[in-house]
Amino acid sequence: MRLPIILAIDDDQQVLEAVRRDLRQQYRQQYRIMATTSAQEALDSLPGLQRKGDEVAVFLSDQRMPEMAGVDFLKQARTVFPNAKRVLITAYSDTEAAIRAINEVQLDYYITKPWDPPEEKLFPILDELLTDWRSNYRPSFEGLRLIGYQFSPLSHELKDFLAGNLFPYQWLDVETNPDAQKLLQVHALTPADLPVVLVDEEHVLKRPTLSELGEKIGLNPKASRALYDLAIIGAGPAGLAAAVYGGSEGLKTILIDKRAPGGQAGTSSRIENYLGFPNGLSGAELTRRAIAQAQRFGVEFLAPQEVVSIKSEGQYKRIHMADESEVVARSILLSTGVSYRKLENESLDKFSGAGVYYGAATTEAYAFKGQPVYVVGGGNSAGQGAMYLSRMASEVFICVRRPDLTETMSQYLIEQIDNTPNITVLPSTEVVEGVGDEKLECLILENVQTQKRQTVPAAALFIFIGAKPLTDWIELDILKDEKGFIATGRDLGRFAEYRTVWKQTREPYSLETCSPGIFAAGDVRAGAMNRVASAVGEGAMAVSFVHKYLAES
């Protein structure tokens, strides 16, 4: 954390050294002591200090200086650091000017020279001023700062990316946060530059892509090896588990994800039925632990990096990336998971990222504090999202087409929802239209049994419906069911094309696809149980089959 600054200015070098000595003796543990003989030099340095996020606690200026009077310096310095305490150093003959300065620059105190002993004539004065300053001082956030419009799809995408990759950041809404406006002025930014990410005082990213942002915050999109034993595509629970077991068992393992680790589970506010955590844990915490564990075993993690195609060339698999780079591996695990299905509704599409969100409850919840929000979906993800939103929103309404939640949601979540007074379940209800100008303002709901419609105020709509496997990009002869989920093991036998594509003398391993050496685990696999624990189990089990495959190839 940066220490606040006490800045002293006096054109007399001898007096300045005395000031510096006394200040350092008393305050160097809690404050940074800066001193200069030039008032203009001090003024010129203030914008730079502001850009770096520094704070000045006290300006201590001599009145009689050749460049400008101390009162004039304090008047100009006040425009940059208005909360700093202002102290004038004067001779006895200048006390009248000091008294006038009390009104002109709201001078906090004036000290006459000499001030010996400082224990009686300097430190008690500054102690009182610094105590008062500290009572109103709020240390500036020193991490990543994201400035933008709350209802901007790109702002939402960047927030979601940073949260998903477990990077702490400060969100500043340019329309409601005065600090955002101040930072725009400090860095000479305009609304056209938004959203902006302030990485540090040297790096300001205007409307960055995820790749640009990922590179600046230290994510690695490039592979370091020429060949890997195992490449895992998708860093959800199954992929993370496979990475931990692959790395711990000596396989040269690389984990690739196009956005952030954790998958859908990583966005969950609370997972309460995972073995070994009786109080539950957040998806972000589970992800953080798993990534740290995998990297401890030497697993390489590439993100954000999108895989666009796979080619199998005998015992080698070539993985082609969106940036035209390539990873070569002896085996592959597909653990790309699923994405929330979109509501096919044009009126909602135009508010995507501007009041309509797919998942993202933990990222956007605080923006809707004290306002009514709606959730669509009857599964565990919807229930967990509603519980999290209930902490901030005035009311949370869960819209489900079924008569109740019993067929689709775990009982423990149903009981929690029933016991949360500001959550209401709306059975047999669907959202048919979104209404608003630049952001979502109202929803039109319809009862699916009576067809009766009503218009309700809504600050946001969070959608958690169904699951669509992320397999459209796979061009190999990998068999999928009618919904796009990848078939593996014995299930391959029910496909007519199986015998024409499987050319091995052995039968496929349990989690192996019809392309030898390419495995699938987790929600992307046909017949998966769609639970975090089962995905973790499949990821671990897949590594044992990878060992068998590598031993025979």
Residue, then its C-alpha position, 0 to 999 in steps of 0.5 A: m500500500r502506498l504511504p500518503i505524502i507530506l510535501a514540503i516546499d521552501d526555497d531556502q535549502q537550509v530551512l528545507e533540510a531542517v523541515r525534512r529532518d524533523l518530518r522524517q524523524q517523526y512521520r517516516q513510518q506512516y508517511r512519505i516525506m517529499a521536499t523541494t526548493s521549487a514551488q513550480e516543480a512541486l505543482d508540476s509533480l502533482p498530476g503525476l502523483q494523482r495518476k499513480g493513485d498517491e494522496v497528499a496529506v499535508f502541504l507545508s509551504d514557505q510564504r516568501m518564495p521567488e517563483m510564487a508566494g506560498v499562499d499562491f502555491l497552496k491555492q493551486a495545489r488545492t485544485v489537485f488535492p482538495n482534501a490535503k491539509r494546508v500549512l504555511i511557514t511564515a516569519y513573524s513579519d508575514t503573520e498578516a498574510a497568513i491570517r488573510a490566507i485562512n480565508e483565501v485558501q482555507l489555510d489550516y494552520y500557519i507556523t512561524k520560524p523558528w519552530d524549535p523545539p519541534e516536539e512542542k511547536l511543530f509535531p503537536i500541530l501536525d499530529e492534530l491535522l493528520t489525525d483529522w485528515r486520516s478520519n476522512y481519508r479512504p485509501s485508493f484502490e491499488g489494483l485494476r480499475l475498470i471504468g465504463y457504463q453499467f449497461s454496456p455489453l463490453s463493460h459486462e464482458l470485461k467484468d465477467f472476464l476479470a471475475g472469471n479469471l479471479f483478478p480483483y478489480q474495482w468497477l467505476d460506473v462513469e454515470t454514478n461514481p465521481d471518482a470515475q469522472k476524476l480519473l477520466q480527466v486525470h488520464a485525458l480520456t473521453p466517453a468514446d474511450l470507454p470502457v477503460v481498464l487502468v492496469d497501473e499508472e503506465h498502462v491504460l487500455k481503451r476498449p480492450t479485447l479479452s486477449e489484450l486485457g489477458e496479456k496485460i494482466g499476465l495471462n498466458p496465451k502461448a504454449s511453451r513446449a513443442l509436444y505435450d502428453l495431454a492437452i485439456i480443452g476447457a477448464g471447468p471442474a472436469g478439466l481442472a480435475a484432469a489437469v491436477y491428476g495429469g500433472s501429479e502423475g507426471l504427464k506433460t499437461i496443458l490446460i486451454d480455455k477460451r475465457a476463464p477457468g471454472g466453467q459454469a460452476g466457477t460462476s456459482s455463488r455457493i456450492e453446498n453439496y460438494l463432498g468435504f465442504p459442509n458449509g459450502l464454497s463458492g465456485a470462484e474459491l473452488t476454481r482458485r484452489a484447483i488452478a493453484q493445485a494444478q500449477r503446483f504440479g507443473v500444468e501449463f494454463l493457456a487463457p484466453q485462448e480459443v481452440v478452433s479445430i483439431k486434427s488427428e495425425g496418428q499418435y499426434k493431435r494438432i490443436h489449432m487456435a484462433d490466433e493461428s498458433e498450434v499445440v501438439a499433444r499425444s492425447i486430448l481431453l474435451s471438457t468444454g462444458v456447456s453454455y446457457r441456452k439463449l431465450e430466442n427473443e429479439s426484444l431481450d437480445k437488444f438488452s444483452g449486457a444492458g440488463v439481460y445476463y446469462g448467468a453472471a449473478t455474482t458479477e452484476a448483482y451489486a449494480f441492482k442493489g435495492q431494485p427488483v430483478y427476475v431469474v429465468g430457470g428452475g435448475n440449481s444454477a438458477g436457485q443459487g443465482a437467486m439466493y445470491l441476488s437476494r442479498m442485494a436486490s429488493e425482490v427476486f422473482i423466479c420464473v419457471r414454466r413448470p408448476d413448481l421447482t421440485e422436478t428440477m432443483s435440489q431440495y436444499l435449495i428449494e427450502q432455502i428459497d422458501n425461507t428467503p422472504n424477498i424471493t418469490v417463485l412464479p410458476s407456469t410463467e414465461v418472459v415474453e418481452g423486454v421493454g426499455d430504451e437503452k437498458l431493460e426497464c420492464l418485462i412482460l410476463e405470460n402465464v402459460q396456462t391462462q395466457k394472461r399477460q402482465t407488465v412488471p418493472a425489472a432492473a435486470l433479468f438473469i437467465f439460467i435455462g438449459a444447457k447447450p454443449l460447446t461442440d459446434w467447432i469440432e470437425l473430426d468424425i467425433l460422434k454426437d447425439e442429437k443435442g450435440f453432446i459427445a458420445t463415448g465408450r459403450d454408447l458409441g455402439r448405438f450409432a450406425e456410423y461407429r464401425t466405419v469411423w472406429k478402426q482399432t482392434r480394441e473397444p473404446y475406453s469408457l470416456e474415449t470418443c470414436s477418435p482414438g486418444i481423444f476423450a471427453a468428460g464432464d457436462v459436454r459428454a452425453g449421459a453426464m450427470n451435470r454435477v460438479a462432483s461427477a465432473v471432477g470424478e470423470g476428469a480424474m478417471a479420464v487420466s487413467f484411460v489416457h495412461k492406458y492409451l499412451a502405453e499402447s501408442 
